[in-house]
């Protein structure tokens, strides 16, 4: 019986290199799914299927992401609001929350936490990826870091969102390693809904998200 190691020995160097690349990108795509970075996952799987069009795992994973994207799109455009004030509403909550942070471990952790509490989560790791994601989805809450190592800062993303048609009333939460006086004042002046210190406490994040959604629902009811 020929094992996997024996099978690898039968491959030419070029074939072995291609298989290694396929395995690498498959693992990367799985990690993107865990983070909620569905658009990045789909692009990575395009690479996988370009290298191996018959790769069954790649096809299955692409189908999974397509389903997640379709569900998120439905929720962000015409999904019915849940009454999260009722008992046991946690298990039925389906609000779409968007995460933007360069720390991929944080994205995976917060995405898992949001899913555990019944929320839907999508994520981006850069300003550019966030804008691309916004072009497809309309989240009910955005959670973003304040300072990016490269490119525009979180305040630029906040201002873009608040000047984008249809997104002006979207609650926006900031994550920051250090909330100094200037950041706090700027956040208050701009109207940021909340600022949360890193390392994040999952319970604090969930409480802030629920509070923002509750305030938004109250405002919409009044208007």
GIWO-V261621 format. One record per pair of residues at least 6 apart in sequence whose ideal C-beta (glycine too) atoms are under 8 Angstrom apart, sorted by the first residue. I is the first residue (numbers start at 1). J is the second residue. D is the distance in Angstrom with one decimal. If there is no record, write none. Layout:
# GIWO-V261621
i | j | d
I | J | D
I | J | D
This chain:
# GIWO-V261621
i | j | d
2 | 10 | 8.0
8 | 16 | 6.2
8 | 19 | 7.5
11 | 19 | 6.7
18 | 51 | 5.6
18 | 52 | 7.3
19 | 52 | 8.0
21 | 51 | 5.9
22 | 48 | 5.6
22 | 51 | 5.2
22 | 52 | 5.1
22 | 55 | 6.3
22 | 58 | 7.6
25 | 44 | 5.3
25 | 45 | 7.5
25 | 47 | 5.2
25 | 48 | 4.7
25 | 51 | 7.6
26 | 48 | 5.8
26 | 55 | 7.7
26 | 57 | 6.0
26 | 58 | 6.2
26 | 61 | 7.1
28 | 44 | 5.2
29 | 41 | 4.8
29 | 44 | 4.4
29 | 45 | 5.1
29 | 48 | 6.8
29 | 58 | 7.6
29 | 61 | 5.7
29 | 65 | 7.8
30 | 61 | 6.9
31 | 104 | 7.3
31 | 108 | 7.3
32 | 38 | 7.2
32 | 40 | 4.7
32 | 41 | 3.7
32 | 44 | 6.3
33 | 41 | 5.4
33 | 61 | 7.2
33 | 64 | 7.0
33 | 65 | 6.3
33 | 68 | 7.5
34 | 108 | 4.8
34 | 111 | 6.7
34 | 112 | 7.3
35 | 104 | 6.0
35 | 107 | 4.1
35 | 108 | 4.9
35 | 111 | 5.7
35 | 123 | 5.2
35 | 125 | 7.7
36 | 99 | 6.4
36 | 107 | 6.7
36 | 111 | 4.1
36 | 121 | 4.3
36 | 122 | 5.1
36 | 123 | 3.7
37 | 107 | 7.0
37 | 122 | 7.8
37 | 123 | 5.0
37 | 124 | 6.5
37 | 125 | 6.6
37 | 129 | 7.3
38 | 65 | 5.2
38 | 68 | 5.8
38 | 69 | 5.2
38 | 72 | 7.4
38 | 122 | 6.3
39 | 124 | 7.9
39 | 129 | 7.0
39 | 132 | 6.1
39 | 133 | 6.0
39 | 136 | 7.4
40 | 125 | 7.6
40 | 129 | 6.7
41 | 61 | 7.6
41 | 65 | 5.0
42 | 62 | 6.8
42 | 65 | 5.6
42 | 66 | 7.8
42 | 69 | 7.6
45 | 58 | 5.5
45 | 61 | 6.1
45 | 62 | 4.6
45 | 65 | 7.1
48 | 55 | 5.9
48 | 58 | 4.2
49 | 55 | 6.3
49 | 58 | 5.3
49 | 59 | 7.2
49 | 62 | 7.3
52 | 58 | 7.0
69 | 136 | 7.8
71 | 120 | 7.1
72 | 96 | 5.9
72 | 120 | 5.7
72 | 122 | 5.8
72 | 137 | 5.9
73 | 136 | 6.8
73 | 137 | 6.6
75 | 94 | 5.7
75 | 95 | 7.8
75 | 96 | 5.1
75 | 120 | 5.8
76 | 96 | 5.0
76 | 137 | 4.5
76 | 138 | 4.4
76 | 139 | 6.3
76 | 140 | 7.8
77 | 138 | 6.6
79 | 94 | 6.6
79 | 96 | 7.9
81 | 217 | 7.4
82 | 89 | 6.4
82 | 92 | 5.5
82 | 93 | 5.4
82 | 94 | 5.9
82 | 95 | 7.2
83 | 89 | 6.2
84 | 90 | 7.7
84 | 93 | 5.3
84 | 95 | 7.7
84 | 210 | 6.9
84 | 213 | 6.6
84 | 214 | 7.4
85 | 214 | 7.5
90 | 117 | 6.1
90 | 118 | 5.3
91 | 118 | 5.7
92 | 118 | 6.7
93 | 117 | 7.0
93 | 118 | 4.0
93 | 119 | 6.0
94 | 118 | 6.9
94 | 119 | 7.4
94 | 120 | 5.8
95 | 119 | 5.6
95 | 120 | 6.9
95 | 140 | 4.5
95 | 141 | 6.8
95 | 209 | 7.8
95 | 213 | 5.9
96 | 119 | 7.5
96 | 120 | 4.7
96 | 121 | 7.7
96 | 122 | 6.7
96 | 137 | 6.6
96 | 138 | 7.7
96 | 139 | 4.6
96 | 140 | 5.5
96 | 141 | 7.9
97 | 114 | 5.4
97 | 119 | 5.1
97 | 120 | 7.0
97 | 121 | 5.3
97 | 122 | 7.7
97 | 139 | 6.0
97 | 140 | 6.9
97 | 141 | 4.8
97 | 142 | 7.7
97 | 143 | 6.6
97 | 209 | 6.1
98 | 121 | 7.6
98 | 122 | 5.2
98 | 123 | 6.9
98 | 124 | 7.3
98 | 130 | 7.6
98 | 133 | 6.7
98 | 134 | 7.8
98 | 137 | 7.0
98 | 139 | 3.8
98 | 141 | 7.2
98 | 142 | 4.8
98 | 143 | 7.1
99 | 107 | 5.7
99 | 110 | 5.5
99 | 111 | 6.6
99 | 114 | 7.9
99 | 121 | 6.3
99 | 122 | 7.4
99 | 123 | 4.2
99 | 124 | 7.4
99 | 143 | 5.2
99 | 144 | 7.6
100 | 123 | 7.1
100 | 124 | 5.0
100 | 125 | 7.6
100 | 126 | 7.9
100 | 127 | 7.8
100 | 129 | 8.0
100 | 130 | 4.7
100 | 142 | 7.0
100 | 143 | 7.2
100 | 144 | 3.9
100 | 145 | 6.7
100 | 154 | 7.5
100 | 157 | 6.5
101 | 107 | 5.6
101 | 110 | 7.8
101 | 123 | 7.6
101 | 125 | 6.8
101 | 143 | 8.0
101 | 144 | 7.0
101 | 145 | 4.6
101 | 175 | 6.5
102 | 125 | 5.6
102 | 126 | 7.0
102 | 145 | 6.7
102 | 148 | 6.1
102 | 149 | 6.2
103 | 145 | 7.7
104 | 125 | 6.4
106 | 175 | 7.9
106 | 198 | 7.8
106 | 200 | 7.0
107 | 123 | 4.8
107 | 125 | 6.7
109 | 202 | 7.7
110 | 121 | 7.4
110 | 123 | 8.0
110 | 143 | 7.3
110 | 200 | 6.9
110 | 202 | 7.6
110 | 205 | 6.5
111 | 121 | 4.4
111 | 123 | 6.0
113 | 202 | 4.6
113 | 205 | 6.9
113 | 206 | 6.8
114 | 120 | 7.6
114 | 121 | 4.3
114 | 206 | 7.6
114 | 209 | 7.7
115 | 121 | 6.1
117 | 206 | 5.4
119 | 209 | 7.1
122 | 133 | 6.0
122 | 137 | 5.8
122 | 139 | 6.7
123 | 133 | 7.9
124 | 130 | 4.0
124 | 132 | 7.5
124 | 133 | 5.0
126 | 148 | 7.1
126 | 151 | 6.5
127 | 148 | 6.4
127 | 151 | 4.9
127 | 152 | 4.7
127 | 156 | 6.8
127 | 157 | 5.8
128 | 151 | 7.1
130 | 144 | 7.4
130 | 157 | 5.9
131 | 160 | 7.1
134 | 161 | 7.2
134 | 164 | 7.2
134 | 167 | 7.6
138 | 166 | 6.7
138 | 167 | 6.9
138 | 170 | 7.7
139 | 170 | 6.8
140 | 170 | 7.0
140 | 171 | 7.4
140 | 213 | 6.4
140 | 216 | 7.4
141 | 170 | 7.1
141 | 171 | 4.8
141 | 172 | 7.8
141 | 173 | 6.9
141 | 209 | 5.3
141 | 212 | 5.5
141 | 213 | 6.5
142 | 157 | 8.0
142 | 161 | 6.5
142 | 170 | 6.0
142 | 171 | 7.2
142 | 172 | 4.9
142 | 173 | 7.0
143 | 173 | 4.6
143 | 174 | 7.9
143 | 175 | 6.4
143 | 196 | 7.8
143 | 205 | 7.0
143 | 209 | 7.4
144 | 154 | 4.8
144 | 157 | 5.6
144 | 158 | 7.2
144 | 172 | 7.1
144 | 173 | 7.5
144 | 174 | 6.3
144 | 175 | 6.9
145 | 154 | 5.6
145 | 174 | 7.3
145 | 175 | 4.8
145 | 176 | 7.0
145 | 198 | 7.9
146 | 153 | 6.6
146 | 154 | 4.2
146 | 155 | 7.1
146 | 174 | 5.0
146 | 175 | 6.9
146 | 176 | 4.5
146 | 183 | 6.2
146 | 195 | 7.9
147 | 153 | 5.6
147 | 154 | 6.6
147 | 176 | 7.3
147 | 177 | 7.9
148 | 154 | 7.0
154 | 174 | 6.0
155 | 186 | 6.6
155 | 190 | 6.8
158 | 172 | 5.4
158 | 174 | 7.8
158 | 190 | 6.3
158 | 192 | 6.5
159 | 190 | 7.4
161 | 167 | 5.0
161 | 170 | 6.2
161 | 172 | 6.6
162 | 168 | 5.6
162 | 172 | 7.6
162 | 190 | 7.9
162 | 191 | 7.7
169 | 216 | 6.6
169 | 219 | 7.2
169 | 220 | 7.9
171 | 193 | 4.6
171 | 212 | 3.6
171 | 213 | 7.1
171 | 215 | 7.4
171 | 216 | 5.8
172 | 192 | 5.6
172 | 193 | 5.6
173 | 192 | 7.3
173 | 193 | 5.7
173 | 194 | 4.7
173 | 195 | 7.4
173 | 196 | 6.2
173 | 205 | 7.8
173 | 208 | 5.7
173 | 209 | 7.3
173 | 212 | 6.9
174 | 183 | 7.9
174 | 187 | 6.2
174 | 192 | 5.6
174 | 194 | 7.3
174 | 195 | 4.7
174 | 196 | 6.9
175 | 195 | 8.0
175 | 196 | 5.4
175 | 197 | 7.9
175 | 198 | 5.6
175 | 200 | 6.3
176 | 183 | 6.2
176 | 195 | 6.1
176 | 196 | 7.4
176 | 197 | 6.5
176 | 198 | 6.4
177 | 197 | 7.7
177 | 198 | 4.7
179 | 195 | 5.3
179 | 197 | 6.1
183 | 195 | 7.2
184 | 195 | 6.7
187 | 195 | 5.3
193 | 208 | 7.7
193 | 212 | 5.1
193 | 215 | 7.8
194 | 208 | 4.7
194 | 211 | 7.6
194 | 212 | 6.9
196 | 204 | 6.0
196 | 205 | 6.2
196 | 208 | 6.2
